[in-house]
Amino acid sequence: MLRHRLTDEQWDIIADLFTSTATTGRPPRDRRQVFDGILWILNTGVPWRDLPNEFGPWSTVWDLFDAWNHQRHAGQSAHASAKPSRDRWRFVVY
């Protein structure tokens, strides 16, 4: 398992928390890739603009992170937080 990335089992647990994307406009960015990018930023502490390209454009990852946070604060969706435990992640959904 790569550092700061979800396993398939972990993604299966939280995948339903992310809203489906619109059917018009640009093709949507893979939500798992975006979430892995957010985990990478939160764990490394680097600036958003230094996000590696493998996670997609930093601005897309930031925009979705910001939108998901606003949804959580408005009470419109569930919230999942990841807490590191050695080389695995534990998810708490509340």
C-alpha positions as CSV (number, residue, x, y, z in Angstrom):
1,M,0.0,0.0,0.0
2,L,1.3,3.4,-0.9
3,R,1.6,6.0,1.9
4,H,-1.3,8.3,2.3
5,R,-3.6,6.3,0.1
6,L,-6.8,4.3,0.8
7,T,-7.0,0.6,0.3
8,D,-9.9,-0.8,-1.8
9,E,-11.6,-1.9,1.4
10,Q,-11.4,1.6,3.0
11,W,-12.6,3.3,-0.2
12,D,-15.6,0.9,-0.4
13,I,-16.7,2.0,3.1
14,I,-16.8,5.7,2.2
15,A,-17.4,5.8,-1.5
16,D,-21.2,6.4,-1.1
17,L,-20.5,9.5,0.9
18,F,-19.5,11.4,-2.2
19,T,-22.3,12.8,-4.4
20,S,-22.6,11.8,-7.9
21,T,-21.4,14.2,-10.5
22,A,-23.4,16.1,-13.2
23,T,-23.9,14.4,-16.5
24,T,-23.1,17.5,-18.5
25,G,-19.9,19.5,-18.8
26,R,-16.4,18.3,-18.4
27,P,-15.8,14.7,-17.4
28,P,-15.6,14.4,-13.6
29,R,-12.4,13.8,-11.8
30,D,-12.1,10.4,-10.0
31,R,-13.3,11.0,-6.5
32,R,-10.9,8.5,-5.0
33,Q,-8.0,10.2,-6.7
34,V,-9.2,13.5,-5.3
35,F,-9.7,12.1,-1.8
36,D,-6.2,10.5,-1.9
37,G,-4.8,13.9,-2.8
38,I,-6.6,15.5,0.1
39,L,-5.1,12.9,2.5
40,W,-1.7,13.5,1.0
41,I,-2.0,17.3,1.6
42,L,-3.3,16.8,5.2
43,N,-0.5,14.3,6.1
44,T,2.4,16.1,4.5
45,G,1.4,19.7,5.3
46,V,2.7,21.1,2.0
47,P,0.9,23.9,0.2
48,W,-2.0,22.9,-2.1
49,R,0.0,24.2,-5.2
50,D,2.7,21.5,-4.5
51,L,0.2,18.6,-4.8
52,P,1.8,16.0,-7.2
53,N,0.1,15.7,-10.6
54,E,-0.8,12.1,-9.9
55,F,-3.7,13.4,-7.8
56,G,-5.0,15.7,-10.5
57,P,-4.9,19.5,-10.7
58,W,-4.4,21.1,-7.3
59,S,-7.2,23.5,-7.9
60,T,-9.7,20.8,-8.5
61,V,-8.6,18.9,-5.4
62,W,-8.8,22.2,-3.4
63,D,-12.2,23.1,-4.9
64,L,-13.7,19.7,-4.0
65,F,-12.2,19.8,-0.5
66,D,-13.7,23.2,0.1
67,A,-17.1,22.2,-1.3
68,W,-17.2,19.0,0.8
69,N,-16.3,21.0,3.9
70,H,-19.1,23.5,3.2
71,Q,-21.6,20.7,2.7
72,R,-20.6,19.2,6.1
73,H,-20.9,22.5,7.9
74,A,-24.3,23.1,6.3
75,G,-25.5,19.6,7.5
76,Q,-26.1,18.4,3.9
77,S,-24.0,15.3,3.9
78,A,-22.2,12.9,6.2
79,H,-18.7,13.5,7.2
80,A,-15.8,11.0,7.2
81,S,-12.6,11.6,8.9
82,A,-9.5,9.5,8.5
83,K,-7.1,8.9,11.4
84,P,-3.8,7.3,10.8
85,S,-2.9,4.1,12.7
86,R,0.5,2.8,11.7
87,D,0.2,1.9,8.0
88,R,-3.6,1.7,7.9
89,W,-6.4,4.2,8.1
90,R,-9.4,4.0,10.4
91,F,-12.5,5.8,9.3
92,V,-15.1,7.3,11.6
93,V,-18.4,8.2,10.0
94,Y,-20.7,10.5,11.9
